[in-house]
Amino acid sequence: MIDVFMMAKEDILAHDEDFGNISDVVFCEVDPNHFPEITEMLGIEGSGFFGKLEDLVLFHDDDYTAQFPEITHIEEELEREGENLSPDLQKRLDLKTRHLEFSQKFPRDFLNLDFCELYYLHPQDEPPVEIFQVNQTVERILTFQARPGLDEKGVYVIVDEFVMAITCRYDETLPDPAFVRLENIVSQNRADHAAYRDAVTELKGTDVVRNWRNEDSFDFFLASWPKDLLRTARDTGWRMEVIDYVYYDRPDDGRGPYKIVCLVGRFLRDANLPPYIDQAIRVLGTDSRVSISEIGRGSHLGQSLLSDLEGVVEVRNRRATRIGRENLPPP
């Protein structure tokens, strides 16, 4: 919630004079303990969706749920069948309802997709998941963004520009199929674009993509992952510009040390932006990314951040006091 209250503090998000209800926010939360607190802290009915984002976004019909294309049809089926419906069918209808409701909340001006896990999941995770499920989720969200939506007054709205931040984990367990996908993307761009091929050779010192990956897998990921997003944006009708790209180290969490990577992009329709391949070349260089080192509390930057964080906590605690939630201590 810190990012939400940061935007409230800066008057980017609408809120009442006492920093109470925060409008225009939609969130998805899978933790059953966090979901009710976030809902209360926002104070807007219908703003939250409980569940895993990938499940909500990537819902697909089976023979049964396909019979009910609209929420009203699902409600009629539930009223008609009542307790005769099996728990499995009830769950499927509930998931479709949340999927339809969630998809109707688009388009948005700003999207913060905080996966905090590998962007390309390990295929042996439990339960087994599709390795590219997160990437497919981002692609579907970009299609949601491209179509008209309805505001709270029932008026059609459309966005021609928005910002999206994607945060994910990187560690040495990134599965080989993910690297193969990224290698194929890089190789295809080298074949299609001489400027990109020359840039890879010059900056990475090799003409063999696999050598680059083997010598510095993290650098390879940092340079190739945005290309996947750039291509997805292009295929869904958007032009993407990388406006921020940061990463930082995290200590061992039981699975070994890892890094958090955050890519922030600006997306526009029919925009006068540099071509797709120019952005792909840009992220090849290490100067396109920022490594965030540990910041000392007593340093000038640390004191500046601490002051900002104190203001955010104050905003958050005003709302918490109103609804009877525990205040956070001073940072």
C-alpha positions in Angstrom: 0.0 0.0 0.0 3.0 2.4 0.3 2.8 3.3 -3.4 -0.9 4.1 -3.1 -0.4 6.4 -0.1 2.6 8.0 -1.8 0.3 9.0 -4.7 -2.3 10.2 -2.2 0.3 12.3 -0.5 1.2 13.9 -3.8 -2.5 14.5 -4.7 -2.2 12.2 -7.7 -5.0 10.1 -6.3 -8.3 11.6 -5.2 -9.0 11.4 -1.5 -11.1 13.3 1.0 -9.7 16.2 3.1 -8.9 13.9 6.0 -7.0 11.4 3.8 -9.9 9.0 4.1 -11.3 7.1 1.2 -9.0 6.9 -1.7 -10.8 6.9 -5.1 -9.9 5.5 -8.5 -7.8 2.6 -7.2 -8.4 -1.1 -8.2 -6.3 -3.8 -6.6 -5.9 -7.6 -6.7 -4.6 -9.4 -3.6 -4.1 -13.1 -3.1 -3.3 -13.0 0.7 -6.5 -13.6 2.7 -5.0 -11.7 5.7 -4.0 -8.6 3.7 -7.1 -8.4 1.5 -9.6 -7.1 4.1 -7.1 -4.5 5.5 -6.4 -3.1 2.0 -10.1 -2.9 1.3 -10.7 -1.0 4.6 -7.8 1.3 4.0 -9.1 2.3 0.6 -12.6 2.5 1.7 -14.2 2.2 -1.7 -16.7 -0.6 -2.2 -15.8 -2.9 -5.2 -12.2 -1.7 -5.5 -10.7 -5.0 -4.5 -10.5 -8.4 -6.1 -9.5 -11.4 -4.0 -7.4 -14.0 -5.8 -4.3 -14.5 -7.9 -4.0 -11.9 -10.7 -3.0 -14.5 -13.3 -6.1 -16.6 -12.5 -8.4 -13.6 -12.8 -7.0 -12.2 -16.0 -6.4 -15.5 -17.8 -9.8 -17.2 -17.0 -11.0 -19.3 -20.0 -14.4 -20.8 -20.5 -15.1 -24.5 -20.3 -18.3 -26.0 -21.8 -20.3 -25.2 -18.8 -19.2 -21.6 -18.1 -19.5 -20.7 -21.8 -23.2 -20.9 -21.5 -23.2 -17.7 -19.4 -21.5 -14.9 -21.3 -22.6 -12.1 -18.9 -22.7 -11.6 -15.2 -26.5 -11.4 -15.2 -26.6 -14.9 -16.9 -24.4 -16.3 -14.1 -26.6 -14.7 -11.4 -29.7 -16.3 -13.1 -28.0 -19.7 -13.1 -27.0 -19.4 -9.4 -30.6 -18.5 -8.5 -32.0 -21.2 -10.6 -29.8 -24.1 -9.5 -29.0 -22.9 -5.9 -27.5 -25.7 -3.8 -27.9 -28.2 -6.6 -24.7 -26.8 -8.1 -21.6 -28.7 -7.2 -18.8 -26.8 -5.3 -16.6 -27.1 -8.4 -19.2 -25.5 -10.7 -19.8 -22.8 -8.1 -16.1 -22.0 -8.0 -15.9 -21.8 -11.8 -18.9 -19.4 -11.9 -17.4 -17.3 -9.1 -14.0 -17.1 -10.9 -15.8 -16.1 -14.2 -17.8 -13.4 -12.4 -14.6 -11.9 -10.8 -12.9 -12.1 -14.2 -15.7 -10.2 -15.9 -15.9 -7.6 -13.2 -12.1 -7.2 -13.1 -11.9 -6.8 -16.9 -14.6 -4.1 -16.8 -12.3 -2.0 -14.6 -10.1 -1.1 -17.5 -8.6 1.0 -18.9 -6.4 2.6 -16.2 -4.0 5.5 -16.2 -1.3 3.7 -14.2 -0.7 0.0 -13.6 1.5 -1.5 -10.9 2.0 -5.2 -11.5 4.1 -6.4 -8.6 4.6 -10.1 -9.2 7.6 -10.4 -6.8 8.3 -13.8 -8.3 10.1 -15.0 -11.4 8.5 -13.4 -14.5 8.9 -16.8 -16.2 7.8 -19.3 -13.6 9.5 -22.6 -13.0 7.5 -25.3 -14.7 8.0 -27.6 -11.7 6.3 -25.2 -9.3 3.5 -26.7 -7.2 0.8 -26.7 -8.4 2.3 -26.9 -12.0 1.9 -23.7 -13.9 2.5 -22.6 -17.4 6.0 -21.1 -17.5 4.9 -18.0 -19.5 1.7 -17.4 -17.5 2.8 -14.0 -16.2 3.8 -12.8 -19.6 0.4 -13.9 -21.0 -1.2 -12.0 -18.1 0.6 -8.8 -19.1 -0.4 -9.3 -22.7 -4.1 -9.7 -21.8 -4.0 -6.6 -19.6 -2.6 -4.7 -22.6 -5.5 -5.8 -24.6 -7.9 -4.7 -21.8 -6.1 -1.3 -21.9 -6.6 -1.0 -25.7 -10.4 -1.2 -25.6 -13.0 1.3 -24.4 -14.3 1.0 -20.9 -17.1 2.5 -18.8 -16.5 5.0 -16.0 -18.5 5.2 -12.8 -21.2 7.3 -14.6 -21.5 4.8 -17.4 -19.7 6.9 -19.9 -17.3 5.3 -22.3 -13.7 6.2 -21.8 -10.5 5.4 -23.7 -6.9 6.0 -22.9 -4.2 6.8 -25.5 -1.4 6.9 -22.9 -0.6 5.1 -19.7 2.3 4.0 -17.5 2.9 0.5 -16.3 5.5 -0.7 -13.8 6.3 -4.4 -13.7 8.3 -5.8 -10.7 9.7 -9.3 -10.7 12.3 -11.5 -9.1 15.5 -12.8 -10.7 17.6 -15.6 -9.4 19.7 -18.5 -10.8 16.6 -20.8 -10.8 15.2 -19.0 -13.9 14.2 -22.0 -16.0 16.0 -22.9 -19.2 12.9 -22.6 -21.4 12.7 -18.9 -20.4 16.3 -18.3 -21.5 15.6 -20.2 -24.8 12.6 -17.9 -25.4 14.7 -14.8 -24.8 17.6 -16.2 -26.9 15.1 -16.7 -29.8 13.8 -13.2 -29.5 17.4 -11.7 -29.5 18.4 -14.0 -32.4 15.4 -13.0 -34.5 16.1 -9.3 -33.9 19.7 -9.8 -34.9 18.6 -11.4 -38.1 16.0 -8.7 -38.9 17.8 -5.6 -37.9 21.5 -4.9 -38.7 21.7 -2.1 -36.2 20.6 -4.4 -33.4 23.0 -7.1 -34.6 25.9 -4.6 -34.6 25.0 -3.2 -31.2 25.0 -6.7 -29.6 28.4 -7.5 -31.1 29.9 -4.2 -30.0 28.4 -4.1 -26.5 28.6 -7.8 -25.6 31.7 -8.8 -27.5 30.3 -11.8 -29.2 28.2 -12.8 -32.2 27.0 -15.9 -30.4 23.9 -15.3 -28.2 24.5 -18.4 -26.1 28.0 -17.2 -25.2 26.6 -13.9 -23.9 24.0 -15.8 -21.9 26.5 -18.2 -20.4 29.0 -15.5 -19.5 26.5 -13.1 -17.8 23.0 -14.5 -17.4 21.7 -11.6 -15.4 22.9 -9.0 -17.9 21.4 -11.2 -20.7 18.1 -11.2 -18.8 18.1 -7.4 -18.2 18.8 -6.7 -21.9 16.4 -9.3 -23.4 13.4 -9.3 -21.0 12.3 -5.8 -22.0 12.4 -6.9 -25.7 9.6 -9.4 -24.8 7.5 -6.6 -23.4 8.3 -4.3 -26.3 7.1 -7.0 -28.7 4.0 -7.7 -26.7 3.2 -4.0 -26.7 3.6 -3.8 -30.4 1.4 -6.8 -31.0 -1.4 -5.4 -28.9 -1.4 -2.0 -30.6 0.8 0.0 -28.3 4.2 1.7 -28.6 6.3 1.3 -25.5 9.0 3.6 -24.2 11.3 2.4 -21.3 11.3 5.4 -18.8 12.9 3.7 -15.8 14.7 0.4 -15.2 16.1 -0.4 -11.7 17.2 -3.4 -9.8 18.6 -4.2 -6.3 19.9 -7.1 -4.3 17.9 -9.0 -1.7 19.3 -11.4 0.9 18.8 -15.1 1.1 15.1 -15.9 1.8 15.6 -19.6 2.1 15.9 -20.1 -1.6 19.2 -18.2 -1.9 20.0 -14.5 -2.6 18.1 -12.8 -5.4 17.4 -9.6 -7.2 14.3 -7.5 -7.6 13.9 -5.9 -11.0 11.4 -3.2 -11.9 10.8 -2.0 -15.4 8.6 1.1 -15.9 7.2 1.8 -19.4 5.1 4.5 -21.1 2.6 3.1 -23.5 1.0 5.2 -26.3 -1.2 4.6 -29.3 0.1 5.8 -32.7 2.8 7.6 -30.9 5.7 9.6 -32.3 8.1 7.5 -30.3 11.4 5.9 -31.4 10.9 2.6 -33.3 10.6 -0.6 -31.4 14.2 -1.6 -32.3 15.6 1.6 -31.0 14.2 0.8 -27.6 15.5 -2.7 -27.9 19.0 -1.4 -28.6 18.8 1.1 -25.7 18.2 -1.6 -23.1 21.3 -3.4 -24.3 23.6 -0.9 -22.6 24.2 -1.1 -18.8 23.6 2.7 -18.7 19.9 2.1 -19.4 19.5 0.5 -15.9 20.1 1.7 -12.4 21.4 -0.5 -9.6 20.0 0.7 -6.3 22.6 0.2 -3.6 21.8 0.1 0.1 21.2 3.6 1.3 22.6 4.7 4.7 20.0 6.2 7.0 22.3 9.0 8.0 23.3 9.9 4.4 21.9 13.0 2.7 19.8 10.7 0.3 18.8 8.6 3.3 17.5 11.6 5.2 15.6 12.8 2.2 13.9 9.4 1.7 13.2 9.2 5.4 11.4 12.6 5.3 9.3 11.4 2.3 8.5 8.1 4.1 7.4 9.9 7.2 4.9 11.9 5.2 3.6 8.8 3.6 3.2 7.0 7.0 1.4 10.1 8.3 -1.1 9.9 5.4 -1.6 6.2 5.9 -2.1 6.5 9.7 -4.7 9.2 9.3 -6.8 6.7 7.4 -6.0 3.9 9.8 -7.1 5.9 12.8 -10.4 6.6 11.1 -11.2 2.9 10.6 -9.7 1.6 13.8 -6.6 -0.1 12.2 -3.3 -0.1 14.0 -1.0 2.8 13.2 2.5 2.2 11.8 5.4 3.3 13.9 7.6 6.2 12.7 10.0 4.9 10.0 
